[in-house]
Structures are given as C-alpha cells and as structure tokens.
C-alpha cells in the first residue's frame, strides 16, 4: 500500500473511512455499469457488422459473383452428397 493510502487509514476516523468506503463502492458500481453498457454497444456493432458482411456477400452472389466462402460451401455440399 502506498504512503498516501496508509496515511488516510491512520489519520481518519472510522466514520470518515466509512464515508470514503461508500464513495469508492459507488464509483466502482458506476464503472461496472458503464463497462457493461460499452460491452453491449460493442456487441451490437459486431452483430451489425456480421449482418452487413453477409448482405454484401449475398449481393455479390446475386450479381453473378461467387465469394470464396460460398464456393467453399458449395464444394463441401457436393462432397457430402
């Protein structure tokens, strides 16, 4: 523990330390909620990017172009049959 934290423990009353503890708990809770929101936003962005990539692949297929992914899937389907 660094000196500043050590001094805080020595120089403050139990009531003051309890107040500090409650503030730290509240801050940590807010940081967790914020991190959860950020993770949720990132997950939605990834989902959108996957949908977008698949749509673009489908468009290429519709326009007469076959992606390497769809060629691989077609080859695998023929091999299984």
C-alpha positions in Angstrom: 0.0 0.0 0.0 1.4 3.4 -0.9 2.0 6.1 1.7 -1.0 8.3 0.9 -3.4 5.4 1.4 -1.6 4.4 4.6 -1.9 8.0 5.9 -5.6 8.0 5.0 -6.2 4.9 7.1 -4.2 6.3 10.1 -5.4 9.9 10.0 -9.2 9.5 9.6 -11.8 8.4 12.0 -13.9 5.3 11.4 -16.8 7.4 10.3 -14.7 9.3 7.7 -13.3 6.0 6.4 -16.8 4.6 6.1 -17.7 7.6 4.1 -14.7 7.1 1.8 -15.6 3.4 1.5 -19.1 4.2 0.4 -17.9 6.6 -2.2 -15.5 4.0 -3.6 -18.2 1.4 -3.7 -20.5 3.8 -5.6 -17.7 4.7 -8.0 -16.9 1.1 -8.7 -20.6 0.3 -9.3 -20.8 3.2 -11.8 -17.7 2.0 -13.6 -19.1 -1.5 -13.9 -22.4 -0.3 -15.3 -20.5 1.9 -17.7 -18.3 -1.0 -18.8 -21.4 -3.2 -19.3 -23.0 -0.6 -21.5 -19.8 -0.3 -23.5 -19.6 -4.1 -23.9 -23.3 -4.2 -25.0 -22.7 -1.4 -27.6 -19.6 -3.2 -29.0 -21.6 -6.5 -29.2 -24.4 -4.8 -31.2 -21.8 -3.2 -33.5 -20.3 -6.6 -34.1 -23.7 -8.1 -34.8 -24.4 -5.3 -37.3 -21.0 -5.8 -39.0 -21.7 -9.5 -39.4 -25.1 -8.9 -40.9 -23.7 -6.2 -43.2 -20.8 -8.5 -44.4 -23.3 -11.3 -45.1 -25.6 -9.0 -47.1 -22.6 -7.8 -49.1 -21.7 -11.4 -49.8 -25.3 -12.2 -50.8 -25.3 -9.2 -53.2 -22.2 -10.4 -54.9 -23.7 -13.9 -55.3 -27.0 -12.4 -56.7 -25.0 -10.3 -59.2 -23.3 -13.4 -60.6 -20.2 -13.3 -58.5 -19.5 -16.1 -56.0 -17.4 -15.4 -53.0 -14.7 -17.7 -51.9 -16.9 -18.5 -48.9 -19.8 -19.6 -51.0 -17.6 -21.6 -53.3 -16.2 -23.4 -50.3 -19.7 -24.1 -49.0 -20.8 -25.3 -52.5 -17.8 -27.6 -52.7 -18.5 -29.0 -49.3 -22.1 -29.6 -50.1 -21.1 -31.5 -53.3 -18.6 -33.6 -51.4 -21.1 -34.6 -48.8 -23.6 -35.7 -51.5 
